[in-house]
Amino acid sequence: MPVILRALACFVLAAGLIAPALADDRADCRGTGAPEAVIAACTRVIGTGAVQGNQLADLYAARARAYRSQADLDRAIADFDEAIRIDPFSSCEATRGSRSMIIPKPSPITSGRCSSTQN
């Protein structure tokens, strides 16, 4: 029984320490800091698996914008694609508008993904 209580106490302690760090990383990911810091924070939050849906799409879009600011266009496009795959309508304006700055002409990847009201 004491082993179970110790394990439970360690789990609770770890959860208490991780939650504030995750909140900080979310804020840093959405911030306007140095691209390296934004990329690292977004990568940590995405890696936890704790975020899903449109919030996860927003994290990928934020990381993509940071990659774009570093002129790492392959990674930026990959993250924009992932944001669109996860939530094509919620992240539509941000990802499609940002992708157009990378790819000046329409591409099959971005065409037809959003309704005309979201362009």
Secondary structure, DSSP 8 states (H G I E B T S, - for coil): -HHHHHHHHHHHHHHHHHHHHHHHHHHHHTS-S-HHHHHHHHHHHHHHT---HHHHHHHHHHHHHHHHHTT-HHHHHHHHHHHHHH-TTTTHHHHHHHHHHHS-S--TTTTTSS-GGG-
